[in-house]
Amino acid sequence: MFAIAASTITDWGLYILLPIFITFLFFIMWDISKKSEAGHAGTFWIFLALGAGSVGFLIKLLMEVAFEKWFI
């Protein structure tokens, strides 16, 4: 059979599938702001509120790469 390690599946999900999902969520936020006619300020707040978790995830990924490259 095809044996794939659990860590491989986790890595694929974390580093490939999750960023694709986050990109799709940003598209959804853009669509929500356009359909609700939120304007510039409303669009800003939609992206700030809903995008904060995604940005935090991306910062975490960058920090992991930096720590692995320079400190370990």
N, C-alpha and C positions, 0 to 999 in steps of 0.2 A: 504494500500500500504506500501511499504518499505520506511520509511522516514529516510534519512541519512542527518545529518546536513552538511551544507556547510563547516564548520570548519573541520569536519572529512575527507571529500574528499580532502580538502586542505592539511591536515596533511599527509594523505596517499600519495598524489602526491609528496609532498615536501620531506618526509622522507623515502619513500620506492621506488617510481617509478623513481624519479630523480637520486638517486644514482645508480640504475640499468642502466639508460640511460648513466650516466657518465662513468660507467664501460665499456659499449659498445663502447663509444667514444674512450676510451683508447685502446681498441682492434683495432678499426679502425686506430688510429694513429700508432700502432705497425705494422699493415698490410701495411700501406702507406710507412713506413720507410723500410720495407723488400722488397716490390715490386719495390721501386725506387732505391734500393741498396744505401741508404743514408750513410751507414757506421756509425761509432760510433759518430762522431761529428754531422752528419746530424740527426741521431736519437735523440741525445740530444736536438738539436734545435727544432725539431718537437715537442717533448714532452714539452719543456720549453714554446714554443709559444702557442701551442694549449692546453696544460694542465694547464696553469696559472689560467684560469677562474675556472676550476674544483677544483683546490687546494684552491683557494680563497673561493669557496662555502663550502668546507669541513672545512676550518678554521672558517668560520662564524657559522657553525653548532656547532662546538666544543666550540666556545665562548658563544653561546646562552645557551648551557647546563651548562657551568661553571658559567655564571652569574645567571642563575636560581637556581643553587644549592648553591652557596656561597654568593650571594649578595641580593637575594630576599627572 
